[in-house]
Amino acid sequence: MKREQNKFPTGGDSLMANETEDHETQYCFPAINSSCIKGKRSRYEYNIMYVFVSLLSAWTVFLNLLVIISISHFKKLHTPTNLIILSLAVADMLMGLVMPIDAIRLIETCWYFGETFCRLFIIILGLVFSASLSNLLLIAVDRYVAVCHPLLYPQKITTTRILISICLSWGFFSTYNATLASNSDTSLRTDMCYGKCSVMVGFAWIVTDLFVTFLFPCILIITLYLRIFYVVHQQVKVINTLMKGGKCVMEGSVRRKSESKAALTLGIIVTAYLICFIPYYICLTVISFTTINHLTWVMYINSGLNPLIYALFYPWFKKTVKIILTLKIFQPASSLMNIFTEHQL
């Protein structure tokens, strides 16, 4: 027995074209008898929704593009941790780019772009969601080694290893989502009504997908951060004891405080992600499609939150943004500029 896979946001519980309503019914494809019925909204609702989507999409793409340019251009930012942040920004920017397409599906409750693009869209959307979480897992591993095993960090976490890990992560989830969309147990539902983009998979696939793309990474992330914050708490106690005793805090202790601050900042990013995504996965099978669609936009909003967190906690991001927006980035040797005012990650 097959059931609908709701990992990918749908445009609402589309009805058959022969359903009657109290007032004139509009169809996705009026010339086709089996067309799905369009959602009924006032012109005011349409305008508000499309303006909101346009602003959110532009905001998400613009801010994450600033992150991408900053880390790519300035040599001082070419660290393993920042490479993961770069990968996360790429995923968030892609989320902003696909947002308008999904908005049409969610607002109109119709899919106008054909079956082939529907399958491709589902693969891309699944990849972006999965890549975001996998990048957060890499960040958690990076911070775990930096805080809990600082002496091993330079040997264990290198730029090359991080690049390989990022490429493997994107490659794995690209293959996984392509397999999910093209699996023999998967089919686009055009028999119920024409104009709906969704995927049908078996129960085994649903359980596997939930575990691979959400539960397993989240469990690892939460476990690693619990360990990180325990170690940070112990380190802070030691440093405070040394300072109260009038002893000089060595450079290593200062470095540990810096790593702890970085872990806290990135922990806020992880927490924001979980707050935005967990309700969607919890409500996936027990709440109406309307509620699911609302939670979908909460997940999209998350992609625009991360650059704000960088701006609040990373002074280097504020400085690089100023350089980019004032076009000083085009000056000779601008990539070698010192963008740090103090010791930062």
C-alpha positions as CSV (number, residue, x, y, z in Angstrom):
1,M,0.0,0.0,0.0
2,K,1.3,3.5,-0.9
3,R,0.7,6.8,0.7
4,E,1.7,10.3,-0.1
5,Q,5.1,11.5,1.0
6,N,4.8,14.9,2.6
7,K,8.5,15.7,3.0
8,F,8.1,18.2,0.2
9,P,5.5,21.0,0.8
10,T,2.3,20.6,-1.2
11,G,0.0,23.2,-2.6
12,G,-3.0,22.1,-0.5
13,D,-5.5,19.3,-0.5
14,S,-6.4,19.8,-4.2
15,L,-9.9,18.6,-5.1
16,M,-11.3,17.0,-8.2
17,A,-12.7,19.2,-10.9
18,N,-16.2,17.8,-10.5
19,E,-16.6,19.0,-6.9
20,T,-19.3,21.7,-6.6
21,E,-19.1,24.9,-4.7
22,D,-21.5,27.6,-3.6
23,H,-19.9,30.0,-6.0
24,E,-18.1,29.7,-9.3
25,T,-15.2,27.3,-9.2
26,Q,-11.9,28.0,-10.8
27,Y,-9.7,25.3,-12.1
28,C,-6.0,25.0,-12.6
29,F,-6.5,23.9,-16.2
30,P,-10.1,24.8,-17.3
31,A,-9.8,23.0,-20.6
32,I,-9.0,19.6,-18.8
33,N,-11.9,17.7,-17.2
34,S,-9.7,16.2,-14.5
35,S,-8.1,19.5,-13.5
36,C,-7.5,20.3,-9.8
37,I,-9.4,23.1,-8.3
38,K,-7.6,26.4,-7.5
39,G,-7.5,27.7,-4.0
40,K,-10.0,30.4,-3.4
41,R,-8.5,33.6,-2.1
42,S,-9.4,37.3,-2.3
43,R,-7.2,39.6,-4.5
44,Y,-6.0,41.2,-1.3
45,E,-4.8,37.9,0.1
46,Y,-3.0,37.1,-3.2
47,N,-1.3,40.5,-3.2
48,I,-0.2,40.2,0.5
49,M,1.2,36.6,-0.1
50,Y,3.1,37.4,-3.3
51,V,4.6,40.6,-1.8
52,F,5.7,38.6,1.3
53,V,7.2,35.9,-0.8
54,S,9.0,38.3,-3.0
55,L,10.5,40.2,-0.1
56,L,11.5,37.0,1.7
57,S,13.1,35.5,-1.4
58,A,15.0,38.7,-2.2
59,W,16.1,39.1,1.5
60,T,17.3,35.5,1.7
61,V,19.2,35.5,-1.6
62,F,20.8,38.9,-1.0
63,L,22.0,38.3,2.6
64,N,23.3,34.8,1.9
65,L,25.0,36.1,-1.2
66,L,26.9,38.6,1.0
67,V,28.0,35.7,3.2
68,I,29.2,33.7,0.2
69,I,31.1,36.7,-1.3
70,S,32.7,37.5,2.1
71,I,34.0,34.0,2.8
72,S,35.0,33.4,-0.8
73,H,36.8,36.7,-1.3
74,F,38.7,37.4,1.9
75,K,41.6,35.1,2.5
76,K,41.5,35.6,6.3
77,L,38.1,33.8,6.3
78,H,39.3,30.7,4.6
79,T,39.1,28.5,7.7
80,P,37.5,25.0,8.0
81,T,34.6,26.4,10.0
82,N,33.9,29.2,7.6
83,L,33.9,26.8,4.7
84,I,31.0,25.0,6.3
85,I,29.2,28.3,6.9
86,L,29.8,29.0,3.2
87,S,28.2,25.7,2.2
88,L,25.2,26.5,4.5
89,A,24.9,29.9,2.9
90,V,24.8,28.3,-0.6
91,A,22.0,26.0,0.6
92,D,20.1,28.9,2.1
93,M,20.6,31.0,-1.1
94,L,19.2,28.1,-3.2
95,M,16.3,28.0,-0.8
96,G,15.6,31.6,-1.6
97,L,15.8,31.0,-5.3
98,V,13.3,28.1,-5.3
99,M,11.0,29.9,-2.9
100,P,9.0,31.8,-5.6
101,I,8.3,28.6,-7.5
102,D,7.0,26.8,-4.4
103,A,5.1,29.9,-3.5
104,I,3.1,29.6,-6.7
105,R,2.2,26.0,-5.8
106,L,1.3,26.9,-2.3
107,I,-0.7,30.1,-3.1
108,E,-2.4,28.9,-6.3
109,T,-2.6,25.3,-5.1
110,C,-1.7,24.4,-8.7
111,W,1.4,23.2,-10.5
112,Y,1.8,24.8,-13.9
113,F,5.3,23.7,-14.9
114,G,4.8,20.2,-16.1
115,E,5.6,16.7,-14.8
116,T,9.3,16.7,-15.7
117,F,10.0,19.9,-13.8
118,C,7.9,18.7,-11.0
119,R,10.2,15.8,-10.5
120,L,13.3,18.0,-10.8
121,F,11.9,20.5,-8.4
122,I,11.2,17.8,-5.8
123,I,14.8,16.6,-6.1
124,I,16.2,20.2,-5.7
125,L,13.9,21.0,-2.8
126,G,14.8,17.8,-1.0
127,L,18.5,18.4,-1.7
128,V,18.4,21.9,-0.2
129,F,16.6,20.9,2.9
130,S,18.9,17.9,3.4
131,A,22.1,19.9,2.7
132,S,21.1,22.5,5.3
133,L,20.9,19.9,8.0
134,S,24.0,18.1,6.9
135,N,26.0,21.3,7.1
136,L,24.7,21.9,10.6
137,L,25.9,18.4,11.5
138,L,29.4,19.2,10.1
139,I,29.4,22.4,12.1
140,A,28.6,20.5,15.2
141,V,31.4,18.0,14.6
142,D,33.8,20.9,13.9
143,R,32.9,22.7,17.1
144,Y,33.0,19.4,19.1
145,V,36.6,18.8,18.1
146,A,37.6,22.4,18.6
147,V,36.1,22.6,22.1
148,C,36.5,19.1,23.4
149,H,39.8,18.2,21.7
150,P,41.6,21.5,21.0
151,L,45.0,20.0,20.7
152,L,43.9,17.6,18.0
153,Y,41.9,20.2,16.1
154,P,44.7,21.4,13.7
155,Q,45.4,17.8,12.7
156,K,41.9,16.4,12.6
157,I,40.0,19.4,11.0
158,T,41.8,20.6,7.9
159,T,40.5,22.6,5.0
160,T,41.0,19.7,2.6
161,R,39.0,17.3,4.9
162,I,36.2,19.8,5.3
163,L,36.0,20.4,1.5
164,I,35.9,16.6,1.0
165,S,33.2,16.2,3.7
166,I,31.1,19.0,2.1
167,C,31.3,17.5,-1.4
168,L,30.5,14.1,-0.1
169,S,27.5,15.5,1.8
170,W,26.1,17.3,-1.2
171,G,26.8,14.3,-3.5
172,F,25.1,11.8,-1.1
173,F,21.9,13.8,-0.7
174,S,21.8,14.6,-4.5
175,T,21.9,10.9,-5.2
176,Y,19.5,10.1,-2.3
177,N,16.8,12.6,-3.4
178,A,17.2,11.6,-7.0
179,T,16.6,8.0,-6.0
180,L,13.7,8.9,-3.9
181,A,12.0,10.8,-6.7
182,S,12.7,8.2,-9.4
183,N,12.3,5.0,-7.3
184,S,9.9,2.4,-8.7
185,D,7.6,3.0,-5.7
186,T,7.5,6.7,-6.5
187,S,5.0,8.3,-8.9
188,L,3.7,11.7,-9.7
189,R,0.0,11.9,-8.9
190,T,-1.7,12.9,-12.1
191,D,-4.5,10.4,-11.8
192,M,-6.4,12.0,-9.0
193,C,-6.5,15.5,-10.5
194,Y,-4.4,17.3,-13.1
195,G,-2.2,20.1,-11.8
196,K,-0.8,18.8,-8.6
197,C,2.9,18.1,-7.9
198,S,3.4,15.5,-5.3
199,V,5.2,12.2,-4.7
200,M,3.9,8.8,-3.7
201,V,6.2,6.4,-1.9
202,G,5.8,3.3,0.2
203,F,5.7,3.4,4.0
204,A,9.3,2.0,4.2
205,W,10.6,5.0,2.2
206,I,8.7,7.4,4.5
207,V,10.3,5.9,7.6
208,T,13.8,5.7,5.9
209,D,13.5,9.3,4.7
210,L,12.5,10.6,8.1
211,F,15.4,8.8,9.7
212,V,18.1,9.7,7.1
213,T,17.2,13.3,6.5
214,F,16.0,14.4,9.9
215,L,16.1,12.1,13.0
216,F,19.6,10.7,12.7
217,P,21.3,14.1,12.0
218,C,19.3,15.9,14.7
219,I,20.2,13.2,17.3
220,L,23.9,13.5,16.5
221,I,23.7,17.3,16.5
222,I,21.9,17.5,19.9
223,T,24.3,14.9,21.4
224,L,27.4,16.8,20.2
225,Y,26.2,20.1,21.5
226,L,25.2,18.8,24.8
227,R,28.8,17.5,25.2
228,I,30.2,20.8,23.9
229,F,28.2,22.9,26.4
230,Y,29.2,20.6,29.2
231,V,32.9,21.0,28.4
232,V,32.4,24.8,27.9
233,H,30.8,25.0,31.3
234,Q,33.8,23.2,32.9
235,Q,36.3,25.4,31.1
236,V,34.6,28.6,32.2
237,K,34.7,27.4,35.8
238,V,38.4,26.7,35.5
239,I,39.1,30.1,33.9
240,N,37.1,32.0,36.5
241,T,38.9,30.2,39.3
242,L,42.3,31.2,37.8
243,M,41.2,34.8,37.4
244,K,39.8,35.0,41.0
245,G,43.0,33.6,42.3
246,G,44.9,36.4,40.6
247,K,46.7,34.1,38.2
248,C,47.4,35.1,34.6
249,V,45.1,33.5,32.0
250,M,47.3,31.9,29.4
251,E,46.9,32.3,25.7
252,G,45.4,28.8,25.6
253,S,42.6,29.8,27.9
254,V,41.9,32.8,25.8
255,R,41.7,30.6,22.8
256,R,39.3,28.2,24.6
257,K,37.1,31.1,25.4
258,S,37.1,32.1,21.7
259,E,36.2,28.6,20.7
260,S,33.4,28.5,23.3
261,K,32.0,31.7,22.0
262,A,32.0,30.4,18.4
263,A,30.3,27.2,19.6
264,L,27.6,29.3,21.3
265,T,27.1,31.4,18.1
266,L,26.8,28.3,15.9
267,G,24.7,26.6,18.5
268,I,22.2,29.5,18.2
269,I,22.1,28.8,14.4
270,V,21.4,25.1,15.1
271,T,18.7,25.9,17.6
272,A,17.0,28.3,15.2
273,Y,17.0,25.6,12.6
274,L,15.5,23.0,14.9
275,I,12.8,25.4,16.2
276,C,11.8,26.1,12.6
277,F,11.9,22.5,11.3
278,I,10.9,20.3,14.2
279,P,7.2,21.5,14.2
280,Y,6.9,20.7,10.5
281,Y,8.1,17.1,10.9
282,I,6.1,16.5,14.1
283,C,2.9,17.8,12.4
284,L,3.6,16.1,9.1
285,T,1.1,13.3,9.3
286,V,-1.4,14.6,11.9
287,I,-2.2,18.1,10.9
288,S,-4.1,19.6,7.9
289,F,-2.4,20.6,4.7
290,T,-3.1,24.3,5.5
291,T,-1.2,24.1,8.8
292,I,1.6,22.2,7.0
293,N,1.9,24.9,4.4
294,H,2.2,27.6,7.1
295,L,5.0,25.6,8.8
296,T,6.7,25.3,5.4
297,W,7.1,29.1,5.4
298,V,8.6,29.0,8.9
299,M,11.2,26.7,7.4
300,Y,11.8,29.1,4.5
301,I,12.2,32.0,7.0
302,N,15.0,30.1,8.7
303,S,17.2,30.5,5.6
304,G,17.0,34.3,6.0
305,L,17.7,34.2,9.7
306,N,21.3,32.8,9.6
307,P,22.9,35.9,8.1
308,L,21.3,38.0,10.8
309,I,22.9,35.7,13.4
310,Y,26.3,36.2,11.7
311,A,25.7,40.0,11.7
312,L,24.9,40.0,15.4
313,F,27.8,37.8,16.6
314,Y,30.5,38.0,14.0
315,P,32.1,41.5,13.8
316,W,34.0,40.3,10.7
317,F,30.7,39.9,8.8
318,K,29.7,43.5,9.5
319,K,33.0,44.7,8.2
320,T,33.0,42.6,5.1
321,V,29.5,43.7,4.2
322,K,30.5,47.3,4.5
323,I,33.5,46.7,2.2
324,I,31.3,44.9,-0.3
325,L,28.5,47.4,-0.3
326,T,30.9,50.4,-0.7
327,L,32.6,48.5,-3.6
328,K,36.0,48.5,-1.9
329,I,36.1,44.9,-2.7
330,F,37.2,45.8,-6.2
331,Q,40.3,47.6,-4.9
332,P,43.7,45.9,-5.6
333,A,44.6,43.2,-3.0
334,S,41.3,43.7,-1.2
335,S,41.2,40.0,-0.6
336,L,44.2,40.4,1.7
337,M,42.6,43.1,3.9
338,N,42.8,42.5,7.7
339,I,39.1,42.3,8.6
340,F,39.6,41.3,12.3
341,T,39.7,43.9,15.0
342,E,40.4,41.3,17.6
343,H,41.1,37.5,17.9
344,Q,38.0,35.9,16.3
345,L,37.2,32.6,14.7
